[in-house]
Amino acid sequence: MRLSDLISSLPAGAEDAAVSGFAIDNRKVAPGTIFGAFQGARVNGEDFIPAAIAAGAIAVVARHEAKVDGALHIKADEPRRLFASLASQYYAPFPQTVVAVTGTNGKTSTVELTRQLWRMMGHSSASIGTLGVTTSVDQVSTGLTTPDIVTFLSNMAGLAKEGVSHVAYEASSHGLAQYRSEGLRVVAGAFTNLTRDHLDYHGTMDMYFAAKMRLFDEVLASDGTAVIWADDEDYSGAVIEHASLRKLKLITVGTKGTTLKLVSRTPTQLGQTLMIEAEGATHKVELPLIGAYQAANALTATGLVLATGGALKDVLGLLARVQPVRGRLERAVITRAGAPVYVDYAHTPDGLQAAIEALRPHTRGRLITLFGAGGDRDAGKRPMMGRVASDLSDVVIVTDDNPRGEDPQVIRSAIMAGAPGAREIGGRRVAIAAAIAEAGADDIVLLAGKGHEQGQIIGDRVLPFDDVTVARECAA
């Protein structure tokens, strides 16, 4: 592929050079690369243009004002978007059926459950998100919920070459705002919910919501389907309005849903029984996952499968066979005293509330909740999380999450301000050991915040740490 294959009219005198790849990191530039130089919150990619050209970049996608000497300057008002468009032409083809999921909580479970349902229907499927790239035979971490555009598109192209036909991916607010998941046809998009998160980046809830809505306003194909969880009192209606303005096909799910209406939800020992009204009949589903939010994720995933050609009766029947998602109310161990210990990724007030409420019906004794909050992230949610845990749990232990560059004591103190009666234990392993030692046979322990993560970020170091492994070691 040459530059003229990507750019319809090359400037006079520009060399029609062969393109070898795309990069947004100058250290990954090789001869023939098209380099994307973008202004970021912490780093200005334009500062690395000379280094990229020295390494062999033949063209640079950047703002009109950027200084580019020695390579073709491809100018754009929104260089990230143009870069994604050009890169998509280079990396294509992609899997034929691609869907995306946005929202604050539930994205990971929803894309993974969608992948599982597709697989059981006979499709070669994959999911991309917080857990990495997951197929039926492999899982590879990308390090981010939405990886950079080059990684995203090359992963998609690689999956297509491996014969994967169906992909569900998480569309994070950062990824949508930074055009990290552009350039390929998205046939269906789902909305799970919206609660406070990432305000350190977006600034306001309005800006956060606007970033999420790019999925329905711009990314989703014009003839695509919007699958919307209808029970978010604050935002579901607004999402439906966005979808309706583009005349997208609409699937709504939940107790207020019209396509899949959740009539009742009854907890069972290992899951829950759902009664669902759809297509003029009432259907009984035995879902082997606990908690209201898991029912929401399963129904949203069902909506995505219906939007991509699945038959209702077949899909509802397959829900009884889905498997728990890593780090999402995952039962890590049962202690010697007989108390189950669950690990969950909940790291927002709403997510923490959903996890606690999911476990409450299964708790005969006390619900012991352990959690912390991430450093260098939205500090305003810390006392809110403390309040949720204190109000809904019987015992609360406040510990460290990923303190990053902040003083862990400062983070814990902010949480404790909203959690009267909570116990503060610095050091996550020590805190987990204390929670497990305290739990009796009728109690349940919830370890919240880190979920599937395999490390703890302290300063600029990532130290090995897995809540599931530590819980098992402490229980032993």
N, C-alpha and C positions, 0 to 999 in steps of 0.2 A: 504494500500500500504506500502511495506517495502523498505528498501534501496536497496535490491537486485533486486527489480522490476525496479529501476531507473539506477543502476550501474551494468553492466554486470558481472564484476569480482571484488568483494570486496577484499581488502587487507587481507592477512592472519591475523587472530586474530580479525578482525573487527566484531563488533556485528551487526547482521542483524536486526536493530531496526525498529519499526514501525514509519512511517513518518506522522506527523500531519499537516504539512503546510510548507510554505516558508516565509522568511522575509529578508528584507535588513535594517530594523531598529531594533536594539537590544531590544528596548522597546516593540516590538511586538512579541518577541520570547516567545514561550511556550514549554513545554516538547514535544520533538519529531520534532521540527522545523529544517529545513535546512536553515542555515544562509548564506547570500551572503555578503562578505566583500570586498568592492571595493575601490580603490583609487579615490577620487574626486578632483575637483578643490579647494574646501575649506575644505573638511572633508575627512579623511582617515578612511574608514570603518574597516580597520584592527586593529585600535586602540580599537575597541569595541568587538573584538573577545572574550576576557575573560568574559566580561559581558554577551554576548550571550550564552556562554557555561554555565555560572553560572545559567542562566535563563532556561536552558534545551535544548539548541541546541545539536543535535546528530551528525551534520556534518556541516562543513564550506567550502564553495566554495571560494577559494582565490588563489592568486599568489603562485607560487612555493616557493618564499622567505618568505611568511608570516609564523608567528609563531602560531601554533595551538596545544594546550595541553588540553587533556580531551575530544576530539571529533574527528571524522574522518575528515581528511584534504583532500578535493577533490581538487586536484591541476589542474591549467589550465593556459596557456599562456594568454588567454583572459577570465578571470573568469565571466565577465558579460554575455558573450555569452553562456558559458556552463551552468550557472545558469538558463538562460532563457530556454535552451533546457530541462533541468531537470524539471523545474517548469511547462512547457507546458505539459509534460507527466502526471504530477500529477493533473493538473486542467482540462484536456480534459474530455469530448468532447466540441467542440466549434461550433458556427453557421456554417452551411455548405457553405455559400457564404460570403466571406470577401474580401473587397477591401480597398485600402489605397490611400491617396492623399498627395503629397508633393509639396513644392514650397514656395515662400516667402509670397505672398498674395493670398487670395481666397480659402484657404484650408477649412475654416469653412463653408463658403457658399456652396462649392462644395459637401462636405460630407452630409450636411443637405439637399440640393436639391436632391442628390442621394437617401437619405432616403425617402423623400417625393414621388419621382417618383416610387420607389419600393412599397411604401404603397398604392399608387393609382392603382398599378398593382395587388394588392391583397396579397403582401408578408408581413409577419411580420418583420419589419425592425427597425434598430437603427443606430444612428451615435454617434461617440465618438470623442471628441476634446475639443477645447477651451470652448465651451458651456457646456461641461460635457457629460454625457450619456443621449441621447435623444431618446425616443421611441414615439409612437403615443399617449401614455397616461401619460408620465412622463418625467421629466428632473432632473438629479442629478448632481451637480457640482463635479468634481474631483480636481479642483484647478490648473491643468496644461493642456497644449495642448496635450502632451503625458504623461500620468501618469507613475509611476514606473511600472516595469515589473510585480510585484505581483498583483498590483491593476488592471493593464491592463488585465492579463490573468484571474483573478478571475471575473472581470466584464464580459469578453467574455463568460466564463463558465456559469455565472449567467444568461446572456441573452439567452444562448442556453437552459437552464433549463426552462426558461419562454416561450419557443417556438419561439424565434426570430431566423429566418433563414438567414437574410441578414443584414450585418453590414458594414458600411463605416467608416473608422477612419482616423484622421489626423496623418500623419507621419512627425513630426517635425524634424529639423536637430539635435537638442539635443537628441531626442528620438532615432533616427537612429544611431547616433554616440555612444550612450550609451546602445544599444541593449535593448531598453525599449519596443519594439513592435515585438518581435521575437516569434518563436515557433509554429505558427499556419499557416495553408495554406492560402496564399493570392493569389487570382485568377486574380486580376487586380490591376494595380497601375497607378495613374495619376500624371502628372506634370502640374502645373499651370503657373509658371513664376519664375524668380530668379532675385532679386535686393538686394541691400545692406541691411543687417540686421545681428544681432548677431555676429558681428566681434569681440566684446569683448570676446566671447567664442572661436570662430573658428580661429581668427587671420587674415586670408586672404580669399578673395572670392574663391580662388581655393580650400581651405580646406572646406569652406562652401558648395560649389558645390559637392565636393567629399562625404560629409556626406549625402546630399540629394540623391546622386546616389546609395547609398547602397540599396535603395528601389528596383531599377531595377537590380543592380548587384548581390544581394544576397537574399533579402527578398522575392521578387515576385517569385511565383512558376515557374519552368523552362518551363512549358507549358502555362504560363499565358499571359495576354494581357497588353500592355503598351498603355495608353491613353495620348496623348501629345498635349498640346496647342502649335500650330505650329508657333505662331506669336511673340514669344520672340526672337528678332533678335540676341541676344547674346548667348542664351543657348539652344533654342529648337533643333537646329541641333545636338548639342553635346549629348543631351538626347536621340535623335533618334539613334545616334551611339551606345550608351550604350545598348539600347534595342535591336538593330540589332545584336550586338556582341553575345548576349545570344539567338538569334533567337526567341525572343518573338513575339507574334502576335502584330500587330501595328494598332492603330486607331489614326489618326491625325485630329485635329479640329481647326477651325479658318479661317481667310481669306486665309491662305496658307495651310489649311488642305485639305486632299484628301478624307477622310471618310465623314466628315461633313464640307463642305466649306461654310463659311459665305459670302454670296454675297453682302448683304446690310443690314444696320441697321438704322431704322428711328424712332426717338423719338416720342412718343405720350404723351398725357396728364398724363397718369398713368403708362406708361411703354414704350414699344418699339416694333416695327414690325421687325421681322427678316426674311430674305429670305435666305434659306439654300439649297445648292445643295447636294444631297445624293442619292445613288443608281440610278443614271441616270435620276433624276427628280429634279425639283425645288419646295421647300415646303415653305409655308408661316406660320410663327409662331407668334402669338400675346403673347409676354412675359410680364407679369404684374410686371416687375422689371425695374428700371431705371438704365441707365449707361452701358457703354461699358464693364466694368469689370464684371457686372452681367450677361451680355450676354455670356461672356467667361466662367464664372462659370457654367451657365446653359448648355452650349454646352459640357463642360468637363464632367459634371454629366451625360448628355445624353450618351456620349461615354462609361462611366462606366456601365450604364444600358444596353447598346447594348452589351458590352463585357460579361455581365452575363445573356444573353439570351433574352433581350427585343427586340421586333420588332420595326423597325424604325417608321412606321406610328403611332403605338400606343404611343410610347414615345414622339414623337414630338407633338402629340395632347394633351398630358398631361401637357406639358410645360405651356399651357395657364392657368393652375389651381394651379401652385406653389405659395407658400406664402413667403413673405419677411422673411429674417433670422434676428434674434434678434441682434440689434446693427450694422447691415450692411445696411447703407443708410435707416435706420428706421425713418419714420416720427413721431417725438415725439409729436408735437403739432402745431397748427396754432395760431399765436399770435393774440391779439385783433386788431392789425393793419392789419391782413390778411397775414402775412408772415409765410410760412412753416419753421419749424425747423427740421433739419435732424441730426441724431446721427450716427456716423460711427467709426469703430475700426481702421481706417487708422493711422498707427504709424511709417511708413517709408516714405521716399521721394516719391517712386513710388506709394505707397498706397494712400498718400495724393493727389497726382496728379490725380489718377484715380477717387477718390471721387469728387474732384472739377470739373473735366471734365464731370463726370456723371451728375452733377447738372447744369452745365452751359447752356445746351440747354433749360432748364426749367426756366431760370432766365430772367425776363423782366427788372428788375432793377439791384440792386447790389447783388453780392455774398459776404456774410460776413463769413469769415472763422476764427474759434477759435480753437486753438490747443496748445499743449505743447510737452514735450518729457520726457521719463522716466529717472529717475536717476539710477546710477549704471549700465548703459547699454551703448552701442556703442555711444560715444560722437561725433564721426565724422559725423554722419548723421544730427546733430542738425542744423547747418547753411544751410545744403542742404534742409532740410524741410522748413526752413524760406524762402529760395529763391524760392522754388516751390510755396508756399502760396502767397508770394509777387507778383510773376510773373502772377499768374493765378486768383487771387481774387481781388475784388474791395476794400474790407476792411479786414485787418488782425488784429486779437487780439491774442497776445501771452500770455499764462497763464501757470498754473501748470498742469502736468499730474500726474504721481506717482513719486514724487521726491526721495522716498526711503531714502537712507543715504546721499544724496547730498544736498547742499544748493540750494533751488529753484531759488534764484536770479542768481546763477552761470549758471544754466541750461537755464533760460530765456535769459540771456545775450548772450549765445552761439547761440541761435536761432536768436535773434535780429541782430546779426552780419551779418546774411544772408538775413535779411528782412527789407530793408530800407522802412521807412514810416509806419511800423507796430506800433501798440499800445500795450504797455505792461501793463497788469493788473494782479498782483499777487493775488492768491485766485481764484479758479475755479468758485465758485458760484457767486462771485461778477462779474467776467468776463462774465459769461453766462448771468447774468442779464443785463449787459451793452450791449451785442450783441443783445439781444432781444428787449431792449428799443430802440435801434437805428434803427431796421429794419422797413421799410415801407411796404406798401401793395404789391409792386412789387418785393421786395427783398426776398432772401433765406438765411437762417442761417445754416451753417454747424458746428457742434460741433464734432471735430475729436479727435481720440486718445484712448478713453476709451470704446466706444461701449457698449457692454453688461455688462461691469464690474459693480459690486455692491459696490465697496469700493475704497478708495483712500489711497495708501500706503505712509505714512509720517513717516520717521524714521523707527522704528520697530513696528509701529501701523498701523492697517488697519481701517480707519474711514469710516462709511457708506457714500456712495456717488454713485448716479446713474444719469448719464447725462439726461436720459429721464425724471426721476422724477423731477430733479432740473429744467429742461427746462419748464415743466408743471407748477411748482410752480412759477417760475419767470414770465411766461406768464399770470398767473392768477392774 
